């Protein structure tokens, strides 16, 4: 936990015709394990391969084929659990979850219902400085993914691609601790960030490598507190599950719509049916998919092909010893070591690549100045051109070299912006580029003093105004910089203006 005090954000309240309602949200995140091979076979997990080309016999449910567990996938699940401050279960077991669908060749999914590999944990979701929701993790279990049904390639037929069949998934199940659409999106974003830092899931939501099932219910104010006191879910109302959400924006929109739909039913005297629903982004609404199944509907039973999974504490300890610095810790360190604001530290730690870039630039330099250049200039330009930090034309070494020139007073801020543009378009060593382009700050106080003296002599009225209101002295600084073509050092000019005007 961070060494900071947080208050809980207020729950989302929706005003209905008969009074106020509050939202209660729990989530099941399906995160594809970052591994070169599937959970129970050696088949490749390569994305974009030809349909049905990454399929082993066991994935296709050929007779007599038995699963063999991929220990690296187990390690990734343990690493994820440690990253969420969760209990690692040294003994876990796999079960068969039986259902029949064209993209599930076995007719069952190998999952973990009764004895998951990871137990209770937590995620701190910071909504604003000093305001955060602590979302409890109930469990993380390993399971195999299904294939992909394709319905839009032919008007009369559907196709099935089994490449994804058997790919390892971590299902991360939260408690119903989330209280609004914005919190739900922030929770998914925070979980995605942690998994990416850990290297256990690439978090690509567009490809479905991380997707969410969102359970939504509504209750009256005070009912949630009664649930917390009694752990009686009856206080929370009937929940509906919105399946396979892979967009933070759509998650928020779907929750908002679903909550209002349930409120309308309840206020009309009706009863919310527990069911699974899908979100239609074109219509901005959820629609019924099927009645919500319970565990007994899947006829779970222990997988007869796999022995209980037993791991050693020493192995878990070794994984823990190799854990990277996680986002919350990195953010706290950036604020402490580099004097960054909460906002700047949040931006710079959002992605591991950005955090690493910043650290390389800031090492041995002014951290706040480095942050300003990266956030305002570099990120601004990257966003404008639709690029990521991974393919920035200006390297951390180049940006750091440019900041060194600034710190030495060899170039001015205006020159630095011009130099940054050159580095962006043509590259090169900052010092060599500045020298070849004649970029050199004027530090000759004699030339600066003469320009300032001429200004003061020609503008006596402006001098008197500046003496009455010191803020107006900036006019003289601006005029001197203009007269020197932006080559004068602003700090030198400011000091000289203050001295000459007696400010």
N, C-alpha and C positions, 0 to 999 in steps of 0.2 A: 504494500500500500504506500502511496506517496506520503511524504512527511508534510502534508498540507491538510487544512480543514475544509471540508466541502459541506454544503447544504443540499438537500434534495430538491430537484426541480419540481414545480407544481404539476399535478396531473392535468391532462387535457380534460376540459369540461365542455360538454355540449348541452346547450339549453334546449330542452324539449317542451312540448305543450303542457306537460304535467310536472315539470321541474327539471332540475339539472341531472345529467348523467356523466359518469366517468368511464374512461377506457381502461381495460386490462388486456395486456398483450404478452404472450409467450411466443418464443420462436424456436424453430428447428432448422439449423443451418447445415446444409449438406456441402461439405468442403472436399473437393477431390484431392487426394493425397499426391503430393509431388514425388513421383517415383517413376523410374523408367519401365517398370514391369507391373503387371496387375497383382491383385491381392492374392490370388490362388493359382496363378500360372505365370509363365515367363514371357507371355505375349507382350508386345510393345504397347505403350500408352501414347505413342506419337499422335499428335493432333494433325488432322488434314490428310491422313493416309487414305488410300483408295478404300471405298466401302468394303467391309468384311475381309480386309487383308490382315488385320491385327487380331486374329481369333485363334486361340489354341483349342485343342480338342475338348479340354475341360470347360472352356468358356461356352462352347457350342453344345454342351451337355451330351457329348457322345457316350454311348454305353461303356461302363467300366472305367471311366476316367475319374480320378480322385483328386481333390484339391490339395495343394501343398502351400502352406502359408509363407508369404513373403516377409521375412523378418525386418526388412527395412521399413515396410509399411507400419509394422508394429512400433518400431523406433520412432517414426514420424508422429504416430498417435501419442506416444509417451511424451515426446518433446512438446507437442501441442498442449497436452495436459499440464505439464510443468509451466508452460508460458501463461496458462490461465490460473495458476496457483491452485491446481486441483489435486485431489487424492489419486495416486496411481495404484491401481489394484494389481497386486502381484499374481493373482489368479483370476482369470476371466474365461469365458466359454462362448462358443458360437452356437446359434440356433438357426433352424430353418423357418423362414417366414413364407407361408404358402399362399400364392395367388397366381392367377393365370392371365397372361397378357402376351401378345405376339413378340414383344421385345425382351421377354424373359424366357429363354429357351429351356431352362431347367424346370420351370413351373414353380420355383421357389427361389427366394433370395437368402443367402447366408448372411446373417446379421448377429447382433448381440442384444437380446432383450433382458435376460435375467441377470447376467453377470458381465457388465461392460468393463472395458479395460481402464476407463478413467471415471472417477467419481466426481464429487462436488468441487466446484471451483468458483471463480468470480471474474467479472470484467467491470472495470471502472469506466463509465462513459461520461466524459466531461462535456457538458452542454455549453458552458460559458465559464469565464474565470470564477472559481469559487463555487460553482454549481455543477454537481455530478450525480449520476444515478449509478448505484452499485447493483449490477445485474448478476444474480446468482446462477451459476451453471449447475444443472442437475446431474449431467453425465455426458460423456463422449463415448460413442461406440463405433467400432469398425464394421463396415458392411460392403458388399459388392454392388456396383452400379448396374443398372439395366442397360439395354441397348437403346436405339433411337428409331422410333417409327416416323416415316416420312410420308405425308399425305398429299403433297402439292406437286408431285412430279408427273402424275397421270390422273385423268378425270375418273377413271374406273378402278384403279388399283392403288394399294398402299405398299410401301417398301420398308424393309427393316435393315438397319446397319448395326451389326453386332460388335463393331470396333470398341465401343465404350463398355460393352458387357464385361463384368468382372473387374473393372477399374476400381481401386480402393477409394472408399468414401469414409470420411469422418462425419458422423451425425452429432452435432453439438446442440444439446437440448437445454434451453434456459427455463428458469422458473418464470411464473407470470408476474415479473417485476417491472415490465416496461409500461409506461402510462400514457403514451401519446405517439402519434405518427413520426414526429421529428426525433423522438428518442429511439424509436424502432430503427430508423434509417441510420442514426448515429451509432447505435449498437452494432449493426451489421458492418458499418464502415470501420469501427474500432476493432472488431473481431478480424475483419479482413486485414487490417493493418498489422495486427499481432501475428497472424499466420504468415504474412509475407515477410516480416522481420525474421521469423523462425525458419523460413524456407520450407514450411510443411505444406503449403498450398499457394499456387500463384495468384489466387483471388480473382481470376478472370471471370467476371460475371456475364459478360457478353457471350462467352462460349459455354456458359453453364457450369464452369468449374467451381463456382460458388453460387449457391442458390438458397432461397429461404422459403420455408413454409411458415406462414404467419397465422397464429391462433388469436382471434379477436373475440372479446365479449364486452358487455357493458354492465355497469352496476350503478346503484345510487351512491352519492357521497356518504362515506362512513362504512360502506360494505367492505371495501378493501381492507380497512383497518380491522374489521371483525374477522376477515379471512386470516390476516396475519396473526391475530391473537389465538384463533382456533384451528388454523390450517384446514378449515372446512371449505372446499371449493364451491359448495353450494351458494356461498355469499357472492360469488363472482359472476353468476349468470351462465347461460349456455354458450359455449364457444363454437365458432365456425373457423375452419382452417382454409386459408387461401394458399393454394399450392404453387410451387415452382416460380417464385418471384426472383427475377434476376436484374432488377433495376431499383436503385435507392429511391428515385423519383416515383416509380410506380408503386413501391411498397407504401410510401406515404399516402398516395392517392387512393390505393385500394383499402387501406385501413380507415381512412376518412369516410369513404363511401359505405363500407361494410358496417361501421359503427352507426351511421345514420339510418341505414336500412334496418338494423336490429332495433334501434330506438323506435322507429316508426311502427314496427310490428308490435312491440311491447306496449306502446301507448295506445295502440288500437285494440288492446285486449287480447292480442294473439300470443303465440308461443314460438320462440326461436327454435328451429330444428337444428340439432347438431349434425353438421354436414361438411363435406369438402367442396370448396368453391374455386373457381378460376377467375382471374381478373382480365377483363377485356379493355386494353388501353385505348382502343379506338372509340369505344362507347363510354369509357370512364366508369365502368360498373363491374361488380362481381356477378357471377351466375353459378347456379348449382351444377355440380359435377357428379356427385354421388353422395349417398348417406355416409356419415363418418364411421369408419370401422373402429372397433375396439380390438384389443389384443387377441381375444378368443376367436374373432372372425378369421384370423390368419392361421389358426391352428399351429401355433408355435410349438416346437419340440426340439430338444438338443440335437445338434447336427451329428449324425452317426459317423460321419467321415472324418471328423476332427476331434482330437483329444482336447481336454481343457488346456488353455494356454497359461503356462507358468513362466514367470520371468523373475530374475533375481534382483534384490535391492541394490547390489553392487553395480549392476548394469544400469539401473535407473540413476544411481548416483553419478555414474560416469557421464551419462547424457546430460544431467543437471550441471556438471562441471564444465561442459562445453557449450552451455547456453549463451547466445549472444545478448547484448544489452537490448532491452525491450523499449518500446516507444515512451512509456511513462518515465522510466529511469533516464532515458536519453534527453527527454524534454526538460526534466528537473536539472540535469547536469548542464545543459545549454544555458538555462536561465542563471544558474549559479556561477558557472565558469566564464561565460561570455557576456553576462549582463543583459541578456535578451529579455524582451517583454514576453508575456504569456502568448500573445498573438504570434509574434515572430517565431517563437520556439515551436508552436503548434504547426505553423506552415512548413518549417524546415524539417520537422520530424514526421510529416504526413507520409512520406515515402522514404524508404531506407536509402535509395540512391541519392535523394536530395540531401539527406542528413550527412552522408559520407562526403558529398561534394562540398557542403558548407564547412565541415571540419577541416578538409584539406585547405580551403581558402583561408579560414580563420586562424589556422595554426600559426602562432607567433605574431599575429596581427590584431588589429582592432576588430573584435567580434561583431560589435554593433554595426560598424561600417560595412563589414563583409556581408552581414545579413541584409542590410538595406540594398546593397548592389545586387545580391542574388534575388531577393524577393521582388524588388521594383523593376530593375533593368533586365536581368536574365530571365526570370520567370515570366515577366510581362511580354518579352519578345518571344519566348518559347510558346506561350499561350496564343499569341497573335498568329504564329505560323503553324500551330497545331503539332508542335514537336514535344518530345519528352526530354527529361534531363539526360537520358541515356544517349541521345544523339545531338547534344548541344554543340554548336560549332566553336564556342569559347570554352576551353578547358578550365579546370580549377587552377592549374598552374598559370595559365595566361591571365586569368582574372586576378589571381594573387599577385602576379608580377606588376599588373597595372596599379593595384592598390599600393604596392611598394613605392611606385613613382609618385603617387599622390601623397603618401606619408612623408616622403623626403622633400616635398614641395617642388619637385621637378616639373610637375604638370598641375594645372588647375582642374577644378571640377568640370568645367566646360570642356576642357581638352580631354578629360577622361571619358566623357560621353562620346566625343568624336573618335577617340582611340578605340573604345568599345565597339563602335560601329565598324571600324576597319577590321578589328579582330574577328568580328562576326562574319564579315563578307569575304575577307581574304586571308585571315589567319596571320601567323608570324609571331615573333618574339616582341612583347610590348615595348621593351627598352629600345630595341633596334628600330621598330616602326616609329616610335616617338621621335627618335633622333633623325631618321631619314625624312620625316615630314616636318621637321622644324618645330616640333611641339616642345616648348620650353617655357616654363613659368618665369615671368619677370619678377625677380626678387631684388632688383636694384632700387633701393629706397630713394635714391636721388631722383630717378625718373618718376617714381610714383609721387614723391613729395612735390615735384614741380607741377605735375598734372593737377594735384589736389590744390595747391596754392593758386593756380590759375582759376580753378572753379570757385574757390572761396572769394577771390577778388571780384569775379564777374557776377556773383550771386549773393550780395549782402543780405537781401531780404530772406533768402532761403536759409542763410546762416542764423539769422535771428529766430526763425521758426524752429530750427533744429535745437537751438539752445533752450527753447521753451518746451519742446516735445522731442525727447531724444530719439523716438522711433523714426522721426523724419530724417535723421542722419543717414539712414540707409540710401537716401537719394544720392548723396555724395559718393558713397561706395559704388553704387550702380553706374554713375557717370564716369568715375575713374576707370572701372573695368571696361566700360564702353570705349573710353578714349585710348586704352591700351590694347584694344582688340581682344579682350578677355584673357590676356596673358598674365595679368597681375595676380598675385596671390591674394585672395579675398581676405584671409586672416590678417595679412600685413596691412592691407588697405583699411580694414575696419579699425585696427589699433591706431593707425595714423589719423584717421578721421576723428576718433574719440579724443585723441591728444590735441589736435589742432583746434577743435571746437570746445575744448575744456569740458567734455562730458564725463 
